[in-house]
């Protein structure tokens, strides 16, 4: 750690290195003509430009070293190259026309490469694509990504599930830092808004090597919107209306960048009433959310940094059955009131042929939960008054409430990585990561005790480039120390490694094989619970002697890609030792069933198959099909709970690109979900169903600015169904019925 801090201070003294400029031209590979409006971008430097009308470009103030240069344009295949700076040569680049969508740079992996260059197979979707599918919330949108589902409690609460693993087994990153907001709870959602989000990346499988404990099942990496291009500014505002909930979401943002400094601001407001099914509204699935994001950036030749802040405040109803039928948007009891503050700082210092990254984060999560039995004073005379006025406006009713449960979670984390100079075929990173977390109770009830958590990890990883294949390998050591109620100390540690190889078997076929171990330390609920968890109607008893969960996963991906056909098969086998789960012991306390946290070895296996066909000469026509399956079983033979049902997605999509930023699209999608009969003890099975959706939209020019239009419809047949990952399924409560949404965003 002292060595890294020394390098940091040394770097500050060496900022004034020589500035470098590059010039180049991008041409069409067939015609030789210059291509205008081509995006030129250095992902490691977060710096780029676009070509002029003749295809020429110029980028100034670049640090010395070897960097990946990515260049892309609509209707052409994305390409990348390694460029050694300084150079006095004019860079000549060519692009070939292609119906395949442009590739994006993957940020969640340490070497920031295109997906085609990555050793690990990842999934990535932009927030615009998720919204186009008709998703009401960010959590619902994420469940449309291959291999990802969501455990939902109504509409406002969704927890990501990656290949059958969720809660503390899936780590969420936002603004470049790990999100900590009491993920252990079944009814705790992301606590994030899709406003100000650019894209979502998913690492499917153990990512403990990159991120430490809690990444055993994978990582959900949420990328914030980028700053404006250098010496430019823009603003936008818009909103979306949803017919099913009579709800809306509005947001507005502004960003500007000069030669060195950058700023951005974005605010949003969201309100939804109870969602509707063909038979009834699901009482208390209503919620309200306000979100504000701000960013400040600075970039010079050898140093860049950005500071971001996000505050998210929400009131979310917790449904308990079918009752009041209304379109009121103020949550009934019981409900959550959550405030989440995220401060993050991401900085990079560039040396000659190496760089130092240091990311710092602070998350302050204030969780309040209100219940019926606390809606009174100590004077019993007020009970009669309450009965007489129970129909009064809910906001007035809630003013006198005190939270039954209030927890404040304060988390500080750091992530420091040093990218060593490239030695021949080797790119190498060494780093340290850590976290300090304090949980404090203030409410009348205590779900988990006051506790302090400290994490420390050290890692090393290399990417080795050979002529016909690439190898990525690494190792990591982690230590977690827990102090519970000032009298119990627990220590967990783990050593993990990963190995991956990517090779082109033929010109069109790529193979990826990844082997990785991962771990997860038991959370506070699993170690110390001793009471009723009202959200699940269980009396939960923890086990202070629980061990680490430790896993080993094998992941094999085969991909075929030609100009008009893409096909992939991705299979995995994930063995988890000492898997922690809740098991009923057959007794009850105060008429509430008792569940104990226990451990057993388990295995999860399955995968995804996908096809993308865009026939020649109809390059605007796309047919996409995918199949997802996962099975989870304990060594005892019992099935794991909350394993997603198998599903098939078939989509027909058309796209028309007229010129830069002007396009139109339309799609029809059929999602077929199989019945899920492989259930754990006391878990409810669910039947099969089909969901039909459709939509269209695009960008058009209005008053010399662009208006983005998104119109979509989901569950068009108003099918009554129960998703297997719905926490309302034991009561047979249906998921959301038919919904139409209209979204408009105007850019200034």
PyMOL commands that set and color helices and strands:
alter all, ss='L'
color gray80, all
select helices_A, chain A and resi 2-13+115-117+127-132+138-142+167-169+208-211+372-374+381-388+394-398+524-528+729-731
alter helices_A, ss='H'
color red, helices_A
select strands_A, chain A and resi 20-28+39-42+47-50+56-62+65-72+79-85+91-95+122-126+148-153+157-162+170-174+177-178+197-204+218-224+232-242+247-257+261-272+287-299+303-317+335-350+355-370+405-419+426-441+451-465+469-484+488-504+509-520+530-533+538-541+549-561+565-589+592-613+621-634+647-659+662-673+689-702+705-714+739-747
alter strands_A, ss='S'
color yellow, strands_A
deselect
rebuild
show_as cartoon
